[in-house]
Amino acid sequence: MGHMGAGAPQGPQPLPGVAHVVAIGSGKGGVGKTTVAVNLAVSLGKLGYRVGLIDADIYGPNVPMMLGVTRQPNIVGENRIEPILSYGVKFISVGLISPGDKPMVMRGPMLHQIIRQFLQQVEWGELDYLIVDLPPGTGDVVISLVQTVPLTGAVVVSTGSGVALQDARKALEMFHQVKVEVIGLVENMSQMTLPDGQVIDVFGAGGTERTAAQFGLEFLGAVELDPQIREGGDKGMPVALAGPDSKLAKDFYRIAAKVAEKAKEIAAKDEDVLEIS
């Protein structure tokens, strides 16, 4: 009995071939977290990085729709899952396994198993960045994630409204409690520019930047509220496909470049700590 589990790895284990794992979270739903995650992943791919995306939002798996592919993934080798490739991004989602309007009704242990499968049974290959689109809130999926794989860091998405930021602060505290460094904050749907050039402050522009300053964190940037961004997601053609010079996509590319740079800094710092110890 005393030898059971001897030699088994303890704690979170790095994924072979994956350099950085970055979680995209939010304190509440409806702030466009998945839109940011998808366009961030596409932007990183267009910038020359090898990118994967896990749709860990089990109850609202919208990544397949936003990336324009809904077919089931292939099983390869020793019961391994081959990720779907779309626009240069490898991705996996419960939405590929349970498509349509069928809801995923499951408890914590089942969630944990799915997250472990998405991380460890998918043939990710060599990746510079594996982006994980988390469900809103501070629930089981985040705990499962940090117990399974070391995270390089997390990005928190919010609008500038006081209600959204109240929950975003809970997300910041959650990442602090599970010892995941926050790369920075993104303000989504910040302002809306009308055809005549008038700018409307819909959700309280600037609130996220002030919150970042209060917590001593980096403000990664703001994304405008624009119907074409929504249309791109609905049609499975993310606006980031237009490239870094596109008026609609340029904010996502700026954020992607900052995330890449900060993730490398965090990883290098962690390596230095390991060498010293």
C-alpha positions in Angstrom: 0.0 0.0 0.0 2.8 2.4 0.9 4.3 2.2 -2.6 1.1 3.2 -4.5 1.7 6.3 -6.6 5.5 6.2 -6.0 7.3 8.1 -8.7 4.1 9.7 -10.0 4.4 13.4 -10.8 3.0 15.7 -8.2 1.4 19.1 -8.8 1.1 20.9 -12.2 3.3 19.6 -15.0 4.5 21.6 -18.0 3.1 20.5 -21.4 5.8 19.1 -23.7 6.5 21.5 -26.5 4.3 24.4 -25.1 6.4 27.4 -24.1 3.7 29.7 -22.5 0.2 29.0 -21.2 -1.9 32.2 -20.9 -5.4 32.3 -19.4 -8.0 34.9 -20.5 -10.5 35.5 -17.7 -13.1 37.9 -16.5 -15.1 38.4 -13.4 -18.5 38.3 -15.2 -20.0 37.3 -18.5 -21.0 39.6 -21.3 -17.7 41.6 -21.4 -16.5 40.0 -24.7 -13.8 37.8 -23.1 -14.1 35.1 -25.9 -14.0 37.8 -28.6 -10.7 39.1 -27.1 -9.3 35.5 -26.7 -10.1 34.5 -30.3 -8.7 37.7 -31.8 -5.7 37.6 -29.5 -4.9 34.1 -30.7 -5.4 35.0 -34.4 -3.2 38.1 -33.9 -0.4 36.1 -32.3 -0.5 33.7 -35.2 -0.3 36.5 -37.7 2.6 37.9 -35.8 4.5 34.7 -36.5 3.9 32.7 -33.3 2.7 29.1 -33.1 -0.6 29.3 -31.3 -3.2 27.0 -29.7 -6.5 27.9 -28.1 -8.5 26.0 -25.5 -12.1 26.9 -25.2 -12.5 26.2 -21.4 -15.8 28.1 -21.2 -17.6 24.8 -20.8 -21.1 26.3 -20.4 -20.7 28.8 -23.3 -18.3 27.3 -25.8 -18.4 29.9 -28.6 -14.9 29.5 -30.0 -15.9 27.1 -32.8 -18.5 29.5 -34.1 -16.1 32.4 -33.9 -13.3 30.5 -35.7 -15.8 29.1 -38.3 -15.3 25.4 -37.7 -17.7 23.1 -35.9 -16.7 19.6 -37.0 -15.7 17.0 -34.5 -11.9 16.6 -34.0 -10.2 13.4 -35.2 -8.8 10.8 -32.8 -5.2 9.9 -33.6 -2.5 7.5 -32.2 -3.1 6.2 -28.6 -6.5 7.8 -28.1 -5.1 11.3 -28.7 -7.2 14.2 -29.9 -6.1 16.1 -33.0 -7.0 19.9 -32.5 -8.9 21.7 -35.2 -6.8 24.2 -37.3 -8.5 27.4 -38.2 -6.7 30.6 -39.5 -3.4 29.2 -38.2 -4.7 28.6 -34.7 -5.0 25.1 -33.3 -8.1 24.9 -31.0 -10.2 22.5 -29.0 -13.7 23.1 -27.5 -16.6 21.2 -25.9 -18.6 22.9 -28.6 -17.0 20.5 -31.1 -18.0 17.5 -29.1 -21.5 18.6 -28.1 -22.5 21.0 -30.9 -25.8 22.8 -31.4 -28.1 23.8 -28.5 -27.4 20.8 -26.3 -26.3 22.1 -22.9 -23.3 20.7 -20.9 -24.7 19.7 -17.5 -21.9 18.5 -15.3 -20.4 18.8 -11.8 -16.8 19.7 -10.7 -15.1 16.3 -11.2 -16.3 16.1 -14.8 -15.1 19.6 -15.5 -11.7 18.7 -14.1 -11.5 15.7 -16.3 -12.4 17.7 -19.4 -9.8 20.4 -18.7 -7.1 17.7 -18.1 -8.0 16.0 -21.4 -7.9 19.3 -23.3 -4.4 20.0 -21.9 -2.9 16.5 -21.8 -4.6 14.4 -24.4 -4.6 16.9 -27.3 -1.7 16.7 -29.8 -0.7 20.3 -29.4 2.8 19.8 -30.9 5.2 22.8 -30.6 3.5 26.0 -29.5 4.8 29.4 -28.5 1.5 30.3 -26.8 -1.5 28.2 -25.6 -4.3 30.6 -24.9 -7.0 29.3 -22.5 -10.4 31.0 -22.7 -11.8 30.6 -19.2 -15.5 30.7 -18.2 -16.6 33.9 -16.4 -16.3 34.0 -12.6 -14.1 32.2 -10.2 -15.2 28.6 -10.3 -13.9 25.0 -10.7 -12.3 25.4 -14.1 -9.6 27.8 -12.9 -8.7 25.5 -10.0 -8.5 22.5 -12.4 -6.3 24.5 -14.8 -3.7 25.6 -12.2 -3.6 22.1 -10.7 -2.8 20.6 -14.1 -0.4 22.9 -15.8 1.8 25.9 -14.8 0.4 29.1 -16.1 2.7 31.8 -17.4 0.1 34.4 -16.6 -3.4 35.7 -17.0 -5.2 38.5 -18.8 -8.4 39.9 -17.3 -11.0 41.4 -19.6 -13.6 43.9 -18.5 -15.6 46.8 -19.7 -15.1 50.2 -18.0 -18.4 50.0 -16.1 -18.4 49.9 -12.3 -20.4 46.7 -12.2 -18.0 44.8 -14.5 -15.0 46.1 -12.7 -16.4 45.0 -9.3 -16.3 41.5 -10.6 -13.0 42.0 -12.5 -11.4 42.8 -9.1 -12.6 39.4 -7.8 -10.9 37.8 -10.8 -7.7 39.6 -10.0 -7.9 38.4 -6.4 -8.6 34.8 -7.6 -5.4 34.8 -9.7 -3.5 36.2 -6.8 -4.8 33.4 -4.5 -3.8 30.6 -6.9 -0.4 32.3 -7.5 -0.9 33.2 -11.1 0.7 36.4 -12.3 -1.6 38.8 -14.0 -0.1 40.0 -17.3 -2.5 42.9 -17.5 -6.0 44.2 -18.1 -8.0 44.8 -21.3 -10.9 47.2 -21.6 -13.3 45.8 -24.2 -16.2 47.7 -25.8 -14.5 50.9 -24.5 -16.0 53.5 -26.7 -18.1 53.7 -29.9 -17.3 55.9 -32.8 -20.4 56.8 -34.9 -20.2 57.3 -38.7 -20.2 61.1 -38.3 -17.1 60.8 -36.0 -18.9 61.4 -32.7 -17.5 59.2 -29.9 -20.0 57.7 -27.4 -18.8 56.5 -24.0 -21.1 53.5 -23.6 -19.7 51.6 -20.6 -17.4 54.1 -18.8 -14.2 54.3 -20.8 -11.1 54.5 -18.8 -12.4 52.6 -15.8 -10.3 49.5 -16.5 -7.1 51.5 -16.9 -7.7 53.2 -13.5 -8.3 49.8 -11.9 -5.1 48.5 -13.4 -3.2 51.4 -11.9 -4.8 50.8 -8.5 -3.5 47.2 -8.5 -0.1 48.1 -9.9 -0.8 46.1 -13.1 -0.2 46.9 -16.8 -3.1 48.2 -18.8 -2.8 46.3 -22.1 -5.1 48.4 -24.1 -8.7 49.2 -25.1 -10.9 47.8 -27.9 -13.7 49.9 -29.4 -17.3 48.8 -29.4 -17.9 48.2 -33.2 -20.7 46.2 -34.9 -18.1 44.7 -37.3 -16.2 43.0 -34.5 -19.4 41.3 -33.5 -20.3 40.4 -37.1 -16.8 38.9 -37.6 -17.4 36.6 -34.6 -20.9 35.7 -35.7 -19.6 34.8 -39.2 -16.6 32.9 -38.1 -14.2 35.5 -39.5 -12.5 37.3 -36.6 -11.5 40.9 -37.4 -7.9 40.1 -36.6 -7.7 38.4 -39.9 -7.5 41.8 -41.5 -4.0 42.3 -40.1 -2.2 44.8 -37.9 -2.8 47.7 -40.2 -6.6 47.3 -40.1 -8.4 50.0 -38.2 -10.6 47.4 -36.6 -7.9 44.9 -35.8 -5.0 47.2 -34.7 -6.0 47.2 -31.0 -5.9 43.4 -30.9 -2.4 43.3 -32.4 -1.1 45.9 -29.9 -2.5 43.9 -27.0 -1.1 40.7 -28.5 2.4 42.1 -28.8 2.2 43.3 -25.2 1.0 39.9 -24.0 3.8 38.1 -25.9 6.4 40.4 -24.5 5.2 40.3 -20.9 4.8 36.5 -21.0 8.4 36.1 -22.1 9.5 38.4 -19.3 7.6 36.3 -16.7 8.9 33.0 -18.1 12.5 34.3 -18.0 12.1 35.5 -14.4 10.7 32.1 -13.4 13.7 30.4 -15.0 16.1 32.6 -13.1 14.3 31.7 -9.9 14.6 28.0 -10.7 18.3 28.3 -11.5 19.0 30.1 -8.2 17.1 27.5 -6.2 
